[in-house]
Amino acid sequence: MATRALEGALRGLAPLAHSIAAILEHEAIDADALQQIAASAYAPELASLASALQGGLILRAEVLRRWNDFVGADQVARFISSGIPACDDIWADAFQGQDRPQISSEARS
């Protein structure tokens, strides 16, 4: 009885193996189709990125950003933008000899 049960199980394996092989083939076809869709959808962006990398644009922008962080360029720019109008008022008062109407920093922006 064990021999017949084993023979029946082995006979059932062949159709099951063919079914699994067919499913795997369909999955491979679907995976290839998805890969083609993704490649065609992102091809222009990939070409643009490759061009920017080859031209050094991304590297230059990153180096400039890091340099500005290092030297505190954002603080310098803020100081200059707030300091120049105040100096302008002082110089104008000194040379004109009269007080000009004060313009708030919010109104200048």
DSSP file with accessible surface (Angstrom, degrees, kcal/mol):
  #  RESIDUE AA STRUCTURE BP1 BP2  ACC     N-H-->O    O-->H-N    N-H-->O    O-->H-N    TCO  KAPPA ALPHA  PHI   PSI    X-CA   Y-CA   Z-CA
    1    1 A M     >        0   0  179      0, 0.0     4,-2.2     0, 0.0     5,-0.2   0.000 360.0 360.0 360.0 -39.0    0.0    0.0    0.0
    2    2 A A  H  >  +     0   0   79      1,-0.2     4,-2.5     2,-0.2     5,-0.2   0.880 360.0  53.8 -64.5 -36.2    2.9    2.4    0.8
    3    3 A T  H  > S+     0   0   94      1,-0.2     4,-2.6     2,-0.2    -1,-0.2   0.923 109.4  46.8 -65.7 -43.4    4.4    1.6   -2.6
    4    4 A R  H  > S+     0   0  181      2,-0.2     4,-2.4     1,-0.2    -1,-0.2   0.892 111.6  51.2 -66.7 -37.0    1.2    2.5   -4.4
    5    5 A A  H  X S+     0   0   66     -4,-2.2     4,-2.3     2,-0.2    -2,-0.2   0.924 111.8  47.6 -65.2 -40.0    0.8    5.7   -2.4
    6    6 A L  H  X S+     0   0  107     -4,-2.5     4,-2.5     2,-0.2    -2,-0.2   0.919 111.0  50.5 -67.0 -42.1    4.3    6.7   -3.3
    7    7 A E  H  X S+     0   0   95     -4,-2.6     4,-2.3     1,-0.2    -2,-0.2   0.914 111.2  49.1 -62.7 -40.4    3.8    5.9   -7.0
    8    8 A G  H  X S+     0   0   31     -4,-2.4     4,-1.8     2,-0.2    -1,-0.2   0.910 111.3  49.4 -66.0 -40.3    0.6    8.0   -7.0
    9    9 A A  H  X S+     0   0   60     -4,-2.3     4,-0.9     1,-0.2    -2,-0.2   0.917 111.5  48.8 -66.1 -40.8    2.4   10.9   -5.3
   10   10 A L  H  X S+     0   0  102     -4,-2.5     4,-0.9     1,-0.2     3,-0.5   0.883 109.2  52.3 -67.9 -36.6    5.2   10.8   -7.8
   11   11 A R  H  < S+     0   0  170     -4,-2.3     3,-0.3     1,-0.2    -1,-0.2   0.869 107.9  53.0 -66.1 -32.2    2.8   10.7  -10.7
   12   12 A G  H  X S+     0   0   40     -4,-1.8     4,-1.3     1,-0.2    -1,-0.2   0.712  97.4  67.5 -76.1 -17.2    1.1   13.8   -9.3
   13   13 A L  H  X S+     0   0   94     -4,-0.9     4,-3.0    -3,-0.5     5,-0.2   0.872  90.7  60.6 -71.3 -37.1    4.4   15.7   -9.1
   14   14 A A  H  X S+     0   0   52     -4,-0.9     4,-2.3    -3,-0.3     5,-0.2   0.955 108.2  41.5 -60.9 -51.1    5.0   15.9  -12.9
   15   15 A P  H  > S+     0   0   81      0, 0.0     4,-2.3     0, 0.0    -1,-0.2   0.907 116.2  51.4 -63.6 -35.6    1.8   17.9  -13.7
   16   16 A L  H  X S+     0   0   98     -4,-1.3     4,-2.4     2,-0.2    -2,-0.2   0.922 109.2  49.6 -66.0 -40.7    2.4   20.0  -10.6
   17   17 A A  H  X S+     0   0   58     -4,-3.0     4,-2.4     1,-0.2    -1,-0.2   0.903 111.0  49.9 -64.9 -39.8    6.0   20.8  -11.7
   18   18 A H  H  X S+     0   0  138     -4,-2.3     4,-2.3    -5,-0.2    -1,-0.2   0.897 110.2  50.9 -65.2 -39.4    4.8   21.8  -15.1
   19   19 A S  H  X S+     0   0   62     -4,-2.3     4,-2.3     2,-0.2    -2,-0.2   0.924 111.2  47.5 -63.5 -43.5    2.2   24.0  -13.6
   20   20 A I  H  X S+     0   0   89     -4,-2.4     4,-2.5     1,-0.2    -2,-0.2   0.915 111.0  51.7 -65.2 -40.8    4.8   25.7  -11.4
   21   21 A A  H  X S+     0   0   42     -4,-2.4     4,-2.2     1,-0.2    -1,-0.2   0.914 109.6  49.8 -62.9 -40.6    7.1   26.1  -14.4
   22   22 A A  H  X S+     0   0   40     -4,-2.3     4,-2.2     2,-0.2    -1,-0.2   0.916 110.5  49.8 -65.1 -41.8    4.3   27.8  -16.4
   23   23 A I  H  X S+     0   0   93     -4,-2.3     4,-2.4     1,-0.2    -2,-0.2   0.926 110.6  50.4 -62.1 -42.7    3.6   30.2  -13.5
   24   24 A L  H  X S+     0   0  112     -4,-2.5     4,-2.3     1,-0.2    -1,-0.2   0.890 108.5  52.0 -64.6 -36.8    7.3   31.1  -13.3
   25   25 A E  H  X S+     0   0  128     -4,-2.2     4,-2.2     2,-0.2    -1,-0.2   0.922 110.5  48.1 -64.7 -42.5    7.5   31.8  -17.0
   26   26 A H  H  X S+     0   0  117     -4,-2.2     4,-2.6     1,-0.2    -2,-0.2   0.898 110.7  51.5 -64.6 -39.7    4.5   34.1  -16.8
   27   27 A E  H  X S+     0   0  115     -4,-2.4     4,-2.6     2,-0.2    -1,-0.2   0.899 109.1  50.6 -63.6 -39.9    6.0   35.9  -13.8
   28   28 A A  H  X S+     0   0   52     -4,-2.3     4,-2.3     2,-0.2    -2,-0.2   0.909 110.5  49.2 -64.9 -39.9    9.2   36.4  -15.7
   29   29 A I  H  X S+     0   0  103     -4,-2.2     4,-2.3     2,-0.2    -2,-0.2   0.930 112.6  47.6 -64.5 -43.8    7.3   37.8  -18.7
   30   30 A D  H  X S+     0   0   88     -4,-2.6     4,-2.5     1,-0.2    -2,-0.2   0.899 110.9  51.4 -63.7 -40.9    5.4   40.2  -16.3
   31   31 A A  H  X S+     0   0   53     -4,-2.6     4,-2.3     2,-0.2    -1,-0.2   0.911 109.9  49.4 -63.9 -41.2    8.7   41.2  -14.6
   32   32 A D  H  X S+     0   0   93     -4,-2.3     4,-2.3     2,-0.2    -1,-0.2   0.910 110.7  50.6 -63.3 -41.3   10.3   42.0  -18.0
   33   33 A A  H  X S+     0   0   49     -4,-2.3     4,-2.3     2,-0.2    -2,-0.2   0.928 111.2  47.8 -63.7 -43.4    7.2   44.1  -19.0
   34   34 A L  H  X S+     0   0  120     -4,-2.5     4,-2.6     1,-0.2    -1,-0.2   0.892 110.3  52.5 -64.4 -38.2    7.4   46.1  -15.8
   35   35 A Q  H  X S+     0   0  125     -4,-2.3     4,-2.6     2,-0.2    -1,-0.2   0.916 109.8  48.7 -64.4 -39.7   11.1   46.6  -16.2
   36   36 A Q  H  X S+     0   0  130     -4,-2.3     4,-2.5     2,-0.2     5,-0.2   0.905 111.0  50.5 -66.0 -40.8   10.5   48.0  -19.7
   37   37 A I  H  X S+     0   0  107     -4,-2.3     4,-2.2     2,-0.2    -2,-0.2   0.941 113.2  45.3 -62.4 -46.5    7.7   50.3  -18.5
   38   38 A A  H  X S+     0   0   47     -4,-2.6     4,-2.0     1,-0.2    -2,-0.2   0.914 112.7  51.0 -64.7 -41.6    9.9   51.6  -15.7
   39   39 A A  H  X S+     0   0   57     -4,-2.6     4,-0.8     1,-0.2    -1,-0.2   0.921 113.3  44.4 -63.8 -41.8   12.9   52.1  -18.0
   40   40 A S  H  < S+     0   0   85     -4,-2.5    -1,-0.2     1,-0.2    -2,-0.2   0.859 112.6  52.4 -72.4 -31.8   10.8   54.0  -20.6
   41   41 A A  H  < S+     0   0   57     -4,-2.2     4,-0.3    -5,-0.2    -1,-0.2   0.875 119.7  32.9 -70.9 -35.3    9.1   56.1  -18.0
   42   42 A Y  H  X S+     0   0  161     -4,-2.0     4,-2.5    -5,-0.2     5,-0.2   0.390  88.6 100.0-105.2   5.9   12.4   57.2  -16.3
   43   43 A A  H  X S+     0   0   48     -4,-0.8     4,-2.6     1,-0.2     5,-0.2   0.919  83.1  48.9 -61.1 -45.3   14.7   57.3  -19.4
   44   44 A P  H  > S+     0   0   84      0, 0.0     4,-2.3     0, 0.0    -1,-0.2   0.929 113.7  46.7 -62.5 -40.9   14.5   61.1  -19.9
   45   45 A E  H  > S+     0   0  113     -4,-0.3     4,-2.6     2,-0.2    -2,-0.2   0.891 111.7  51.3 -66.6 -38.7   15.2   61.8  -16.2
   46   46 A L  H  X S+     0   0  117     -4,-2.5     4,-2.7     2,-0.2    -1,-0.2   0.923 110.7  48.3 -64.3 -41.4   18.1   59.3  -16.2
   47   47 A A  H  X S+     0   0   64     -4,-2.6     4,-2.4    -5,-0.2    -2,-0.2   0.910 111.8  49.9 -65.1 -40.3   19.6   61.0  -19.3
   48   48 A S  H  X S+     0   0   80     -4,-2.3     4,-2.4    -5,-0.2    -2,-0.2   0.918 112.0  47.7 -64.4 -42.8   19.2   64.4  -17.7
   49   49 A L  H  X S+     0   0   87     -4,-2.6     4,-2.6     2,-0.2    -2,-0.2   0.926 111.4  50.2 -64.3 -43.6   20.9   63.2  -14.5
   50   50 A A  H  X S+     0   0   41     -4,-2.7     4,-2.5     1,-0.2    -2,-0.2   0.916 111.2  49.5 -62.4 -39.8   23.7   61.6  -16.5
   51   51 A S  H  X S+     0   0   80     -4,-2.4     4,-2.2     2,-0.2     6,-0.2   0.917 111.8  47.9 -64.7 -43.6   24.2   64.8  -18.4
   52   52 A A  H  X>S+     0   0   20     -4,-2.4     5,-1.2     1,-0.2     6,-0.8   0.890 112.8  48.9 -65.8 -38.1   24.3   66.9  -15.2
   53   53 A L  H  <5S+     0   0  105     -4,-2.6     3,-0.5     1,-0.2    -2,-0.2   0.911 112.6  47.3 -67.8 -40.6   26.8   64.5  -13.6
   54   54 A Q  H  <5S+     0   0  172     -4,-2.5    -2,-0.2     1,-0.2    -1,-0.2   0.869 112.3  49.6 -69.3 -35.5   29.1   64.5  -16.6
   55   55 A G  H  <5S-     0   0   46     -4,-2.2    -1,-0.2    -5,-0.2    -2,-0.2   0.600 108.6-124.2 -79.4 -11.2   29.0   68.3  -16.9
   56   56 A G  T  X5S+     0   0   17     -4,-0.7     4,-2.7    -3,-0.5     5,-0.2   0.548  71.5 129.3  83.1   6.1   29.8   68.7  -13.2
   57   57 A L  H  ><S+     0   0  105     -5,-1.2     4,-2.4    -6,-0.2     5,-0.2   0.929  73.8  45.7 -61.5 -45.0   26.7   70.9  -12.5
   58   58 A I  H  > S+     0   0   73     -6,-0.8     4,-2.5     1,-0.2     5,-0.2   0.926 113.7  49.3 -66.8 -41.1   25.5   68.8   -9.5
   59   59 A L  H  > S+     0   0  118     -7,-0.3     4,-2.8     1,-0.2     5,-0.2   0.932 111.5  48.5 -64.3 -44.4   29.0   68.7   -8.1
   60   60 A R  H  X S+     0   0  154     -4,-2.7     4,-2.6     1,-0.2    -1,-0.2   0.922 112.2  48.9 -62.6 -43.1   29.5   72.4   -8.4
   61   61 A A  H  X S+     0   0   59     -4,-2.4     4,-2.4    -5,-0.2    -1,-0.2   0.916 113.0  47.3 -63.2 -41.1   26.1   73.1   -6.8
   62   62 A E  H  X S+     0   0   69     -4,-2.5     4,-2.7     2,-0.2    -2,-0.2   0.916 112.2  49.2 -67.6 -42.0   26.9   70.8   -3.9
   63   63 A V  H  X S+     0   0   85     -4,-2.8     4,-2.6    -5,-0.2    -2,-0.2   0.929 112.2  48.9 -63.3 -43.5   30.3   72.3   -3.4
   64   64 A L  H  X S+     0   0  102     -4,-2.6     4,-2.6    -5,-0.2    -2,-0.2   0.917 111.4  49.5 -62.5 -42.0   28.9   75.8   -3.4
   65   65 A R  H  X S+     0   0  114     -4,-2.4     4,-2.2     2,-0.2    -2,-0.2   0.938 112.6  47.1 -63.2 -43.9   26.2   74.8   -0.9
   66   66 A R  H  X S+     0   0  153     -4,-2.7     4,-2.3     1,-0.2    -2,-0.2   0.895 111.8  51.0 -64.7 -39.5   28.7   73.2    1.4
   67   67 A W  H  X S+     0   0  144     -4,-2.6     4,-2.7     2,-0.2     5,-0.3   0.927 109.3  50.2 -64.3 -44.3   31.0   76.2    1.2
   68   68 A N  H  X>S+     0   0   61     -4,-2.6     5,-2.3     1,-0.2     4,-1.0   0.889 111.6  48.8 -61.8 -38.7   28.1   78.6    2.0
   69   69 A D  H  <5S+     0   0  100     -4,-2.2    -1,-0.2     3,-0.2    -2,-0.2   0.906 112.3  49.6 -64.1 -41.5   27.3   76.4    5.0
   70   70 A F  H  <5S+     0   0  162     -4,-2.3    -2,-0.2     1,-0.2    -1,-0.2   0.926 118.1  36.1 -66.0 -45.7   30.9   76.4    6.1
   71   71 A V  H  <5S-     0   0   63     -4,-2.7    -1,-0.2    -5,-0.1    -2,-0.2   0.543 108.1-119.7 -88.2  -5.4   31.4   80.2    5.9
   72   72 A G  T >X5 +     0   0   12     -4,-1.0     4,-1.9    -5,-0.3     3,-0.5   0.911  48.1 167.2  70.3  42.2   28.0   81.0    7.1
   73   73 A A  H 3><S+     0   0   28     -5,-2.3     4,-2.8     1,-0.2     5,-0.2   0.826  70.8  60.0 -62.1 -29.9   27.0   82.9    3.9
   74   74 A D  H 3> S+     0   0   89     -6,-0.4     4,-2.0     1,-0.2    -1,-0.2   0.906 106.9  46.5 -67.3 -35.1   23.3   83.0    4.9
   75   75 A Q  H <> S+     0   0  127     -3,-0.5     4,-2.4     2,-0.2    -2,-0.2   0.901 112.2  50.6 -70.9 -38.6   24.2   84.9    8.1
   76   76 A V  H  X S+     0   0   78     -4,-1.9     4,-2.8     2,-0.2     5,-0.2   0.932 110.5  49.3 -64.0 -44.4   26.4   87.3    6.1
   77   77 A A  H  X S+     0   0   57     -4,-2.8     4,-2.7     1,-0.2    -1,-0.2   0.905 111.1  49.6 -62.6 -40.4   23.7   87.9    3.6
   78   78 A R  H  X S+     0   0  146     -4,-2.0     4,-1.8    -5,-0.2     5,-0.2   0.918 111.8  48.7 -64.2 -42.0   21.2   88.6    6.3
   79   79 A F  H  X S+     0   0  151     -4,-2.4     4,-2.6     2,-0.2     5,-0.2   0.933 113.2  47.0 -63.4 -45.0   23.6   91.0    8.0
   80   80 A I  H  X S+     0   0   80     -4,-2.8     4,-2.5     1,-0.2    -2,-0.2   0.926 110.7  51.5 -64.4 -43.7   24.3   92.8    4.7
   81   81 A S  H  < S+     0   0   78     -4,-2.7    -1,-0.2     1,-0.2    -2,-0.2   0.835 118.7  37.3 -66.9 -28.2   20.6   93.1    3.8
   82   82 A S  H  X S+     0   0   79     -4,-1.8     4,-0.7    -5,-0.2    -1,-0.2   0.783 119.3  48.3 -90.3 -26.2   19.8   94.6    7.2
   83   83 A G  H  X S+     0   0   20     -4,-2.6     4,-2.3    -5,-0.2     5,-0.2   0.848 100.8  60.6 -84.1 -36.0   22.9   96.7    7.6
   84   84 A I  H  X S+     0   0  105     -4,-2.5     4,-2.7    -5,-0.2     5,-0.2   0.936 103.2  50.0 -63.1 -46.0   23.1   98.4    4.2
   85   85 A P  H  > S+     0   0   28      0, 0.0     4,-2.1     0, 0.0    -1,-0.2   0.915 111.1  50.7 -60.6 -36.0   19.7  100.2    4.5
   86   86 A A  H  X S+     0   0   47     -4,-0.7     4,-2.0     1,-0.2    -2,-0.2   0.925 111.5  47.2 -66.1 -42.2   20.7  101.5    8.0
   87   87 A C  H  X S+     0   0   66     -4,-2.3     4,-2.9     1,-0.2     5,-0.3   0.894 108.8  55.8 -63.9 -38.3   24.1  102.8    6.6
   88   88 A D  H  X S+     0   0   87     -4,-2.7     4,-2.5     1,-0.2     5,-0.2   0.920 107.7  48.4 -60.8 -43.2   22.2  104.4    3.7
   89   89 A D  H  X S+     0   0   17     -4,-2.1     4,-2.4    -5,-0.2    -1,-0.2   0.917 111.8  49.3 -64.3 -41.5   20.0  106.3    6.2
   90   90 A I  H  X S+     0   0  113     -4,-2.0     4,-2.3     2,-0.2    -2,-0.2   0.940 113.5  45.6 -64.3 -46.8   23.1  107.5    8.1
   91   91 A W  H  X S+     0   0  155     -4,-2.9     4,-2.5     2,-0.2     5,-0.3   0.912 112.9  50.4 -64.8 -41.2   24.9  108.7    5.0
   92   92 A A  H  X S+     0   0   12     -4,-2.5     4,-2.5    -5,-0.3     5,-0.4   0.926 111.4  48.1 -64.0 -42.1   21.8  110.4    3.7
   93   93 A D  H  X S+     0   0   42     -4,-2.4     4,-1.6    -5,-0.2    -1,-0.2   0.903 112.4  49.9 -63.8 -40.1   21.3  112.2    6.9
   94   94 A A  H  < S+     0   0   71     -4,-2.3    -2,-0.2    -5,-0.2    -1,-0.2   0.902 118.9  35.6 -67.8 -40.8   24.9  113.2    7.1
   95   95 A F  H  < S+     0   0  158     -4,-2.5    -2,-0.2    -5,-0.2    -1,-0.2   0.804 121.7  43.3 -86.3 -29.6   25.0  114.6    3.6
   96   96 A Q  H  < S-     0   0  103     -4,-2.5    -3,-0.2    -5,-0.3    -2,-0.2   0.731  93.1-141.6 -87.6 -23.5   21.6  116.1    3.3
   97   97 A G     <  +     0   0   67     -4,-1.6     2,-0.3    -5,-0.4    -4,-0.1   0.630  69.4  85.4  75.3  10.0   21.6  117.6    6.7
   98   98 A Q  S    S-     0   0  127     -6,-0.4     2,-0.4    -5,-0.2    -1,-0.2  -0.966  84.3-100.1-139.5 157.8   18.0  116.8    7.4
   99   99 A D        -     0   0  140     -2,-0.3     3,-0.0    -3,-0.1   -10,-0.0  -0.637  32.9-149.5 -79.5 131.4   16.1  113.8    8.6
  100  100 A R        -     0   0   74     -2,-0.4     2,-0.1   -11,-0.2    -7,-0.0  -0.700  34.9 -89.3 -91.6 155.2   14.5  111.7    6.0
  101  101 A P        -     0   0  117      0, 0.0     2,-0.3     0, 0.0    -1,-0.1  -0.435  48.9-118.2 -62.7 132.9   11.3  109.9    6.8
  102  102 A Q        -     0   0  127     -2,-0.1     2,-0.5    -3,-0.0    -3,-0.0  -0.607  22.4-154.5 -78.0 133.7   12.2  106.5    8.1
  103  103 A I        -     0   0   93     -2,-0.3     5,-0.0    -3,-0.0    -3,-0.0  -0.934  19.9-124.4-107.8 126.1   11.1  103.5    6.2
  104  104 A S     >  -     0   0   64     -2,-0.5     4,-1.4     1,-0.1     3,-0.3  -0.263  20.0-116.1 -67.7 157.1   10.7  100.3    8.1
  105  105 A S  H  > S+     0   0   74      1,-0.2     4,-1.1     2,-0.2    -1,-0.1   0.818 115.5  57.8 -65.1 -27.2   12.6   97.2    7.1
  106  106 A E  H  4 S+     0   0  146      1,-0.2    -1,-0.2     2,-0.2     3,-0.2   0.882 104.8  50.7 -69.2 -35.9    9.3   95.5    6.3
  107  107 A A  H  4 S+     0   0   70     -3,-0.3    -1,-0.2     1,-0.2    -2,-0.2   0.825 106.6  55.2 -72.4 -28.1    8.3   98.2    3.9
  108  108 A R  H  <        0   0   92     -4,-1.4    -1,-0.2    -5,-0.0    -2,-0.2   0.802 360.0 360.0 -72.1 -31.3   11.6   97.9    2.0
  109  109 A S     <        0   0  137     -4,-1.1    -3,-0.1    -3,-0.2    -4,-0.0   0.057 360.0 360.0 -72.9 360.0   11.2   94.2    1.4
